[in-house]
């Protein structure tokens, strides 16, 4: 085991990676999302977004409630490709 603390299994993002960005001055959740791709994997951020918000709150001194959730983009829940292209019965 490498000792990495993975917080986003979909995109292999670590606690250390998030903290490094925050320490470099990036404290906007949308920018963190774009740079690390949190919330963009198959789980759509169900696990990693709350963890990143808690790290951001701890590192910046903000309350978790004051950090807005990143914007959701469609589809906001995983769907099969066949549904999108019309190849599956709905």
C-alpha positions, 0 to 999 in steps of 0.5 A: 500500500502506498499510503495515499489517501484516495478521496475520489476513486473514479479519478484517483484524487488524493487528500494531498492533491486537494490540499496542495491546490488549496495551499497554492491559493485555489479555494474555489470549489468549481476550479478545484473540480475542473483541475482535479476532475472531482465529481466528473466520474461515474459516481458524479461526486457522491463521495468525493464532493462532501470530502473536498468541501470538508477539506476546503472548510478545514483549510480555509476556516470557512463553515462547510455550509458556506461552501456552495456545491459545485454546479451539476451538469447533465446528466446528473445521475449516471445513465446508459449510453443507449438511453441517450442515443435512443437505442434502448427501450425507455 
